[in-house]
Amino acid sequence: MLSENSYRALRQAILSCSISPGAVLTETAIMERLKVGKSTCRFALVRLVQEGFVRSLPRQGYLVVPITLADVEELFALRLMLEPEAARLAAGKVDTRMLARLDAIARNNTASTDAGNRIGFFLDANREFHSAIAAASGNARLARMISGLLDEMKRLVALGFGGKSDSPEIEGDHLQIISALATGNGVEAVNIVRRHITKFREMTMERVLDKLLQGNVLLPTNLLRSSND
């Protein structure tokens, strides 16, 4: 349980960009932060290496895989291939009341004055929204693939919108997706999902590009050191 919890805590820190892309992690700093031993620390790191979120650097530590514009393009290209089909298959099958609750959570995230918390609420609820549609497709492999893409998407969106006072504008699209799925209109669901992902891609690309050009992503000094050191 301790190993699993440590892995999840480190994974969430990477996905939320509280540990920045391109940072170099050291075992000693991670052990101190998570209050765990070396074996537990390595268990977490090995799993993150297997998932592609970090790379081992011999005699240096572990590199948090950087985010590039190519990553944005590739992830959205895959989403456009897979999610419209998942929506078509899920039409008339998914629990639309659950989707409405998740959509409300994603939009009504203004209780905290902290921008990081707001984007965190959005990221989690938005992932669950799209994952629920994929699960309702009835194709388990398709759902797993989409789930993995959505995990990677969390880093992109967290990087682009982290520290901002706003969240991605998804209200209208989600409600239209819910309506199409509720009526079993697979063709309409495909069209709305495709349009939604395309719009989201443009919004995210703009924000990520801005962050990469600024080059001002801050690295927590108590946990990591710059990959340029």
Secondary structure by P-SEA (a helix, b strand, c coil): caaaaaaaaaaaaaaaccccccbbbbaaaaaaaacccaaaaaaaaaaaaaaccbbbccccccccccccaaaaaaaaaaaaacaaaaaaaaccccaaaaaaaaaaaaccccccccaaaaaaaaaaaaaaaaaaaaaacccaaaaaaaaaaaaaaaaaaaaaccccccccccaaaaaaaaaaaaacaaaaaaaaaaaaaaaaaaaaaaaaaaaaaaccccccccccccccc
